[in-house]
Amino acid sequence: MTGMDWLAVLGISFIAVLIAVIMAIGLFAFAKSDKN
């Protein structure tokens, strides 16, 4: 793999993890506010 390929893979992985974290925080906040 070339350097550019690794950058693309890292970028996609970073974005995927970022979306997963945001969704998890959103669901957690929604569940927390739903109980109150």
C-alpha positions, 0 to 999 in steps of 0.5 A: 500500500502507498502512503495515500492509501493508508491516509484514506483508510485512516481517514475513513476509519476515523470518520466511522469511529467519530460517527459511532461515538456521536451516535452512542452519546446521542442515544445515551443522552436521549435515554437519560432524558427519557427516564427523567 
